[in-house]
Each structure stands twice: as C-alpha cells, then as structure tokens.
Amino acid sequence: MSAMKSSGRFFTIGLVTSWYSSNIGVLLLNKYLLSNYGFKYPIFLTMCHMTACSLFSYIAIAWLKMVPMQTIRSGVQLMKISALSLIFCASVVSGNISLKYLPVSFNQAIGATTPFFTAVFAYLITFKREAWLTYATLIPVVTGVIIASGGEPSFHLFGFVMCVGATAARALKSVVQGILLSSEGEKLNSMNLLLYMAPIAVVLLLPATLLMEENVVGVTLALARDDIRIIWLLLFNSALAYFVNLTNFLVTKHTSALTLQVLGNAKGAVAVVISILIFRNPVSVTGMLGYSLTVMGVILYSEAKKRSK
C-alpha cells in the first residue's frame, strides 16, 4: 500500500512537472521564434500548432485509446464546435501576436486577468451574478495590471491590445463552451473537443495566413535553407502545443480542482521568473508589484468562488 501511494505521488509530480514544462516551454519558444529569432508569422505558427493537435489527438484517441472517442451527433453540434474553434483561434493568434511586442512577464500579468473577463461575459451572456465579495476580489486583479502597465519598461500599445484581446477571447470561449455544450448528449471531454476543434481551426487559419502573411511558406523554406533549425523548432514547438493540452487534461483528471487552481496561479509566476532569466527583459519594481497584486486578486477570487458554492 505504501509503495502504491509513493508511486502514485511520483506519477502526479511527474504529470505536474510535464504540465509546467510544456506550458512554459511553448510560451518561451513562441516568444523566441516571433521576437528573438525573427519569425514574423504568428498566424502560420498557430496553424502549425493546430495541425499537430489534429494529428496527435487522432493518434491518442483512435489508436492509443487514451479516452473513448465521442462522436458528433448533429450538424447543430458541429456548428457549435466551429463557433468555439473560431473564438479559440482568435485567442491563440492574438496571444502569439502580442508576444512579438511584449515580454513574457507582462504577457502573463495581463493573462492573469482571465477571471475578470470570465465574470463579465458570464454576466452579459447568461446574466449569472456572483456574490459581491467575488466581484470585489476582481478589483485588485484589474488594478494590478493597470499598475504593471504603468511600470512596464517595454510597454507596446498594439501588443497590449492584442494580449487583452487574447485574454478576453479565452474567457469568452470558456463561457460559450459552458452554454453550447451543456446538454448531456453534447458534452465532450477536453481531448475529444480538441480532436474536433483543431482541424476546424486549421481550415480557418489556412486562408488567413495565406492572405495576411504573404509568401509565408516560401519565406519559411528560404529560412530553412539558411538555418535548418527553424524546421526543427517549428516541429518541436507544434508537438509541445499538443502536449500542453494532453498534460492539462491528465493533471485535471488526477488532481483536485483546488490543486489545479493553486498550480495554475503558481505557473504564471514561474513562467515570469524563467522568462526574465532567459530573455533578460528589463523589469521595474512597479511592474512586479502590479503583477503580484493581480496574482493575489486571482487567489482571492478563487477562494471567494469556492466559498460561494
């Protein structure tokens, strides 16, 4: 019994480590490719991610039987998944665009405001009201980002707008997903949802990258002739993007909701520290205080939500 407990603990630690590594790894690699390396094609990069997610999702579900395959039961359900995929694309593309202009540390500070946008969209779309205490905890969440913005040495307005848009779209997806796939017959686990969303995302992103990122394939091949590393970086980055979703599903399955919230809050802080150490972007005391206030607000929000249930 003791050996089983110990092996279970090591398994969970391994899962969480993989989840952290893949999440932070894909974020830092996106930043390196789009900003430091000079690969200026965020839509194409997102399409590579979605192509890998389509392929690996099919292998994981159809071949490896990691979870039972859930089928789409109607054209209406397919339309709902397509709508979610469109919001998902907007979120990921906007987030990747923002990484061209903003340091990862500031990107994560803005991303931490997701609960604020979730509460706003939940109220606007479903008229769902939270307790006043829950809304009060969102004040430090937003205030922290305002302070961090004022103290950010590398502030870029367009990057900031894109990052806020990505955060809002991520929150909108979670609210819309809860509405569209709420009936028992339409509920999909996250692995099956990705299996159907990712190919739709590729179909949506392909014309966008061809129209908005002129000659992206030709430029990528030209880059590869000069430096073959770009191909390996794109392949590894795309595989890592799927691994983020896989480990997120497994961590959710093998830990409690509370553990997941705590780990999620800590993950952003770890990403900030690692990114500053790697990219050496300048940070200010005001910026770090703002980010700390936002994280504290998110923790208080999670606690208030838990108590109101």
C-alpha positions in Angstrom: 0.0 0.0 0.0 2.8 2.4 0.9 4.6 1.6 -2.3 1.4 2.2 -4.3 0.9 5.6 -2.6 4.5 6.5 -3.2 4.3 5.6 -6.9 1.1 7.5 -7.2 2.7 10.6 -5.7 5.7 10.3 -8.1 3.3 9.9 -11.0 1.4 13.1 -10.0 4.6 15.0 -9.5 5.8 13.8 -13.0 2.5 15.0 -14.5 2.6 18.4 -12.9 6.3 18.8 -14.0 5.4 17.9 -17.6 2.4 20.3 -17.5 4.6 23.1 -16.2 7.4 22.3 -18.7 5.2 22.1 -21.7 3.1 25.2 -20.8 6.2 27.4 -20.1 8.2 25.8 -22.9 5.7 26.6 -25.6 5.3 30.1 -24.3 9.0 30.8 -24.3 9.6 29.1 -27.6 6.8 31.2 -29.2 8.4 34.3 -27.8 11.8 33.2 -29.1 10.5 32.4 -32.6 8.3 35.5 -33.0 10.5 38.1 -31.3 14.2 37.0 -30.9 14.5 34.6 -34.0 12.6 37.0 -36.2 9.9 34.5 -37.5 7.2 37.1 -38.0 4.3 34.8 -38.8 2.0 34.3 -35.7 -1.0 33.0 -37.8 1.2 30.4 -39.5 2.7 29.4 -36.2 -0.8 28.9 -34.7 -1.8 26.9 -37.8 1.3 24.6 -37.2 0.1 24.1 -33.6 -3.4 23.2 -34.7 -2.1 20.8 -37.3 -0.1 19.0 -34.7 -3.0 19.0 -32.3 -5.2 17.4 -35.1 -2.7 14.7 -35.8 -1.7 13.8 -32.2 -5.4 14.0 -31.0 -6.4 11.4 -33.6 -3.4 9.1 -32.7 -4.1 9.5 -28.9 -7.9 8.7 -29.2 -8.3 6.5 -32.3 -5.1 4.4 -32.0 -3.9 4.6 -28.4 -7.4 4.7 -26.9 -6.4 7.2 -24.2 -10.0 8.2 -23.9 -13.2 6.8 -25.6 -13.9 8.6 -28.9 -17.1 10.7 -28.7 -18.9 11.3 -31.9 -20.5 14.5 -33.2 -24.3 13.7 -33.1 -25.7 16.6 -35.2 -25.0 19.4 -37.6 -26.0 21.8 -34.8 -23.4 20.4 -32.5 -20.8 20.7 -35.3 -21.7 24.4 -35.8 -21.3 25.0 -32.0 -17.9 23.4 -32.1 -17.0 25.5 -35.1 -18.0 28.7 -33.2 -15.8 27.6 -30.3 -12.9 26.9 -32.7 -13.2 30.4 -34.2 -13.0 32.0 -30.7 -10.2 29.7 -29.8 -8.3 30.7 -33.0 -8.8 34.4 -32.2 -7.4 33.9 -28.7 -4.3 31.9 -29.7 -3.4 34.1 -32.7 -3.9 37.3 -30.6 -1.7 35.9 -27.9 1.0 34.9 -30.3 0.9 38.4 -32.0 1.3 40.0 -28.6 4.5 38.0 -27.9 6.1 39.8 -30.9 5.8 43.1 -28.9 5.6 42.3 -25.2 7.9 40.5 -22.8 6.6 37.2 -21.4 6.4 38.6 -17.9 4.0 41.4 -18.9 2.1 39.0 -21.2 1.5 36.7 -18.2 0.4 39.6 -16.0 -2.3 40.5 -18.5 -3.3 36.9 -18.9 -3.9 36.6 -15.2 -6.9 38.9 -15.6 -8.9 36.0 -17.2 -11.3 35.7 -14.2 -12.3 39.3 -14.6 -13.3 38.8 -18.3 -15.0 35.4 -17.4 -17.2 37.2 -14.8 -18.0 40.0 -17.2 -19.0 37.6 -20.1 -20.9 35.3 -17.7 -23.0 38.3 -16.6 -23.5 39.8 -20.1 -24.3 36.5 -21.8 -26.0 34.3 -19.1 -27.0 37.1 -16.6 -25.2 35.0 -14.0 -24.4 37.1 -10.9 -21.7 36.3 -8.4 -21.6 37.3 -4.8 -20.5 40.9 -4.2 -17.4 39.6 -2.4 -16.4 37.7 -5.6 -16.7 40.9 -7.6 -14.7 42.8 -5.0 -11.8 40.4 -5.4 -11.6 41.4 -9.1 -10.6 44.9 -8.2 -7.0 44.0 -7.3 -6.9 41.8 -10.4 -7.5 44.7 -12.7 -5.7 47.3 -10.6 -2.6 45.2 -10.6 -2.5 45.1 -14.4 -3.0 48.9 -14.6 -0.1 49.4 -12.2 2.0 46.8 -14.1 1.2 48.6 -17.4 2.4 52.0 -16.0 5.6 50.5 -14.7 6.4 48.3 -17.8 9.6 49.4 -19.5 8.8 47.5 -22.7 5.1 48.6 -23.0 3.8 48.5 -26.5 0.2 49.6 -27.1 -0.6 47.3 -30.0 0.9 44.3 -28.2 -1.1 45.3 -25.1 -4.4 45.5 -27.1 -3.7 42.0 -28.7 -2.9 40.5 -25.3 -6.0 41.9 -23.7 -8.0 40.6 -26.7 -6.4 37.1 -26.3 -7.3 37.1 -22.6 -10.9 38.2 -23.3 -11.3 35.6 -26.1 -10.0 32.8 -23.8 -12.6 33.8 -21.1 -15.4 34.1 -23.8 -14.6 30.6 -25.0 -15.0 29.1 -21.5 -18.3 30.9 -21.0 -19.6 30.0 -24.5 -18.4 26.4 -24.2 -20.4 26.1 -21.0 -23.6 27.2 -22.8 -23.2 25.5 -26.2 -22.1 22.1 -24.9 -24.2 22.0 -21.7 -26.7 19.3 -22.6 -25.7 15.7 -21.7 -25.8 14.5 -25.3 -23.4 17.2 -26.4 -20.8 17.3 -23.7 -17.3 16.4 -24.8 -14.2 15.9 -22.7 -11.3 18.3 -23.5 -9.4 15.6 -25.5 -12.4 15.0 -27.8 -13.2 18.7 -28.1 -9.6 19.3 -29.3 -9.9 16.4 -31.8 -12.8 18.3 -33.5 -11.8 21.9 -32.9 -8.2 21.6 -34.1 -8.9 20.6 -37.8 -11.6 23.3 -38.0 -9.0 25.8 -36.7 -6.6 24.7 -39.5 -9.3 25.3 -42.1 -10.0 28.8 -40.6 -6.3 29.7 -40.3 -5.1 28.5 -43.7 -6.8 31.2 -45.8 -5.9 33.8 -43.1 -2.2 33.0 -43.2 -2.2 32.9 -47.0 -3.9 36.3 -47.2 -2.3 38.2 -44.3 1.2 36.6 -44.2 2.4 36.9 -47.8 4.5 34.1 -49.1 4.9 32.6 -45.6 5.7 29.1 -47.0 8.3 30.5 -49.4 9.9 32.6 -46.6 10.0 29.6 -44.2 11.6 27.4 -46.8 14.2 30.1 -47.6 14.9 30.4 -43.8 15.3 26.6 -43.6 17.9 26.7 -46.4 20.0 29.1 -44.4 19.2 27.5 -41.0 17.6 24.1 -40.8 16.9 24.7 -37.1 13.8 26.6 -38.0 12.1 23.4 -39.2 13.0 21.5 -36.0 12.0 24.5 -33.8 8.6 24.6 -35.6 8.1 20.8 -35.3 9.1 20.7 -31.7 7.0 23.8 -30.8 3.9 22.3 -32.5 4.3 19.0 -30.7 4.7 20.9 -27.5 1.5 22.8 -28.1 -0.4 19.4 -28.2 1.5 18.2 -25.1 0.2 21.3 -23.2 -3.4 20.1 -23.9 -2.6 16.5 -23.1 -0.9 17.2 -19.8 -3.6 19.8 -18.8 -6.3 17.0 -19.3 -4.2 14.5 -17.3 -3.5 16.9 -14.5 -7.2 17.8 -14.3 -8.1 14.1 -14.2 -5.5 13.1 -11.5 -5.7 16.2 -9.1 -8.5 18.1 -7.4 -10.0 21.3 -8.7 -8.4 23.3 -5.8 -4.9 21.8 -6.5 -5.4 22.7 -10.2 -6.2 26.4 -9.3 -3.2 26.7 -7.0 -0.9 25.1 -9.6 -2.3 27.3 -12.3 -1.7 30.5 -10.3 1.9 29.4 -9.5 2.6 28.5 -13.1 2.3 32.1 -14.3 4.7 33.3 -11.6 7.2 30.5 -12.6 6.9 31.5 -16.3 7.6 35.1 -15.4 10.8 34.3 -13.4 12.1 31.9 -16.1 11.4 34.3 -19.0 13.2 37.2 -17.2 16.2 34.9 -16.6 16.3 33.8 -20.2 15.4 36.9 -22.2 16.8 39.4 -19.7 14.0 41.9 -20.4 14.1 44.9 -18.1 11.5 44.8 -15.2 10.6 47.5 -12.8 9.6 47.3 -9.1 6.3 48.9 -10.0 5.6 46.3 -12.7 6.4 43.4 -10.4 4.2 44.9 -7.6 1.4 45.2 -10.1 1.7 41.6 -11.2 1.9 40.4 -7.6 -1.3 42.4 -6.8 -3.0 40.7 -9.8 -2.0 37.2 -8.7 -3.2 37.9 -5.1 -6.5 39.1 -6.6 -6.8 35.8 -8.6 -6.1 33.7 -5.5 -8.8 35.7 -3.5 -11.2 35.3 -6.5 -10.7 31.5 -6.5 -11.3 31.4 -2.7 -14.4 33.6 -2.9 -15.8 31.4 -5.7 -15.2 28.3 -3.7 -16.9 29.7 -0.6 -20.0 31.0 -2.6 -20.7 27.5 -3.9 
